[in-house]
Structure formats: structure tokens, C-alpha cells
Amino acid sequence: MSPVPGTGDAPWFLDVVPVAHVSIIVLCWALVAIFLVDVFRNPRLDGNARIMWAS
């Protein structure tokens, strides 16, 4: 670490945290999409149940 603020190298986690955060957000949206497709393709659910599970 540098004694003067703003002149040293950034800590390693400042490079990793944003990438991990965006990756987790993308994973969550992908899971939501997968589950919604499953809800609407599931033959065991009727129309009202599909709406309830999708909301």
C-alpha cells in the first residue's frame, strides 16, 4: 500500500467482486427464465395454477 491515497495498486478484490456480482445476477435471471419456461410447459398445472406460480 502506498502512503499517498490514490497512488498505489488497487486491492485484488476490487477486480473480482464486480465480475462475481454481475455473474450472479446473470445466473439469477437465467434461473428465473428456466423456471418460468418450466411452469408454462408443466402439464400438471392448470391455467390458474400457472399464473399463481409465475407471479
C-alpha positions, -999 to +999 in steps of 0.1 A: +000+000+000+011+035-008+012+061+019-004+086-005-040+079-013-048+072-049-012+063-060-010+026-051-023-005-068-060-014-061-066-044-039-072-077-058-108-080-046-118-048-064-112-067-097-130-098-086-161-085-068-178-067-098-173-097-120-187-121-094-216-097-088-226-095-125-221-132-129-245-139-100-271-115-114-269-132-148-273-166-131-303-155-112-320-141-144-312-174-162-328-194-134-359-172-134-362-178-172-358-216-168-384-218-140-409-197-160-405-220-190-409-250-168-441-235-152-457-229-186-447-263-200-457-284-170-488-304-179-497-310-142-507-273-137-539-258-150-542-222-161-549-207-127-520-226-111-496-214-138-505-178-132-501-183-095-467-200-098-454-174-124-463-144-103 
